[in-house]
Amino acid sequence: MSIFPKKNFFLVFDSLLPSKHLIKFRKFVFFEPFMGNDIANRGRLSHYGSTERKEFVKALKKIRSETELLLEDVEAYHIYMAVKQTQKVPGDIAEVGVYKGGSAKIICAVKGEKSLHLFDTFEGLPKVDDIDMVWPFYEGKFAASFDSVKEYLKNDHNVFFYKGVFPDTSGPVQEKTFSMVNLDVDTYESTKKCLEFFYNRMSAGGILLSHDYITTPGVKKAFDDFFDGKSEPVLETAGSQCLVVKV
Ligand SMILES: C[S@@+](CC[C@H](N)C(=O)[O-])C[C@H]1O[C@@H](n2cnc3c(N)ncnc32)[C@H](O)[C@@H]1O
């Protein structure tokens, strides 16, 4: 029998260096400088040892250094994995709510040769109703330069831009089907219009993700009303998103 059993070693170690301090120590001394996790400093992605997560963390760190991304780490990871895991599902990818192209770039990091259709006014939120006023939202908030976003994504293949208020700009994709759709439009009216357009065009197994499900009442109401009576459950995720898999 060992005079220094493992269990006792860890007990002594734990009492000398409680795990909450150890986590901080690991973060600042090891993981943060070398592996770049916890980039947003909130919505921290844990269990980052796998090759897949390391690749994601590397891509996310680069994207955060290049543009402003309005997502927590875990939210960005949900988008990344949804795109990756729907490679086998027939259809294109779409995003409504592009802003400066950060979330689109995450999609590009993992979409392969799939087509990505990007919709935004690039002049900010089109219309804000009373239900959306919980946040300091206003018409024109999140305006971004269309040319800069096109420039930012110019080396990514099969990426198509549609400038203007969705769904007025949806004409060219009326006949398409979709394997993954990322919504980040902040308001009730825009979310409702997006669901009405995309739901029937989603392939079975396709994933519909939306930001701000738990943070903005308009987005939540649009989802809850739309999926009331439909078979798909609306899954509230970590972070503020919701996720639906089309049946
Ligand atoms: C919060 S920003 C998107 C952030 C971006 N996805 C990111 O992660 O960095 C919301 C965007 O939705 C766009 N938007 C909202 N409603 C829209 C609509 N009906 N048609 C087109 N764009 C819309 C706004 O112009 C704005 O750029």
PDBQT file of the ligand as one rigid body, heavy atoms in Angstrom, charges set to zero:
ROOT
HETATM    1  C1  LIG A 301     -27.104  42.553 -33.297  1.00  0.00    +0.000 C 
HETATM    2  S1  LIG A 301     -26.802  42.869 -34.973  1.00  0.00    +0.000 S 
HETATM    3  C2  LIG A 301     -26.131  41.353 -35.597  1.00  0.00    +0.000 C 
HETATM    4  C3  LIG A 301     -24.830  40.948 -34.939  1.00  0.00    +0.000 C 
HETATM    5  C4  LIG A 301     -24.029  39.887 -35.645  1.00  0.00    +0.000 C 
HETATM    6  N1  LIG A 301     -24.791  38.681 -35.942  1.00  0.00    +0.000 N 
HETATM    7  C5  LIG A 301     -22.835  39.501 -34.788  1.00  0.00    +0.000 C 
HETATM    8  O1  LIG A 301     -22.854  38.435 -34.174  1.00  0.00    +0.000 OA
HETATM    9  O2  LIG A 301     -21.881  40.282 -34.710  1.00  0.00    +0.000 OA
HETATM   10  C6  LIG A 301     -28.431  42.893 -35.629  1.00  0.00    +0.000 C 
HETATM   11  C7  LIG A 301     -28.488  43.142 -37.109  1.00  0.00    +0.000 C 
HETATM   12  O3  LIG A 301     -29.773  42.812 -37.609  1.00  0.00    +0.000 OA
HETATM   13  C8  LIG A 301     -30.049  43.637 -38.734  1.00  0.00    +0.000 C 
HETATM   14  N2  LIG A 301     -31.500  43.540 -38.981  1.00  0.00    +0.000 N 
HETATM   15  C9  LIG A 301     -32.504  43.543 -38.065  1.00  0.00    +0.000 A 
HETATM   16  N3  LIG A 301     -33.699  43.356 -38.673  1.00  0.00    +0.000 NA
HETATM   17  C10 LIG A 301     -33.454  43.223 -40.003  1.00  0.00    +0.000 A 
HETATM   18  C11 LIG A 301     -34.261  42.988 -41.160  1.00  0.00    +0.000 A 
HETATM   19  N4  LIG A 301     -35.590  42.841 -41.071  1.00  0.00    +0.000 N 
HETATM   20  N5  LIG A 301     -33.660  42.919 -42.360  1.00  0.00    +0.000 NA
HETATM   21  C12 LIG A 301     -32.306  43.056 -42.484  1.00  0.00    +0.000 A 
HETATM   22  N6  LIG A 301     -31.493  43.260 -41.429  1.00  0.00    +0.000 NA
HETATM   23  C13 LIG A 301     -32.053  43.340 -40.200  1.00  0.00    +0.000 A 
HETATM   24  C14 LIG A 301     -29.511  44.988 -38.310  1.00  0.00    +0.000 C 
HETATM   25  O4  LIG A 301     -29.233  45.798 -39.396  1.00  0.00    +0.000 OA
HETATM   26  C15 LIG A 301     -28.239  44.590 -37.537  1.00  0.00    +0.000 C 
HETATM   27  O5  LIG A 301     -27.097  44.636 -38.342  1.00  0.00    +0.000 OA
ENDROOT
TORSDOF 0
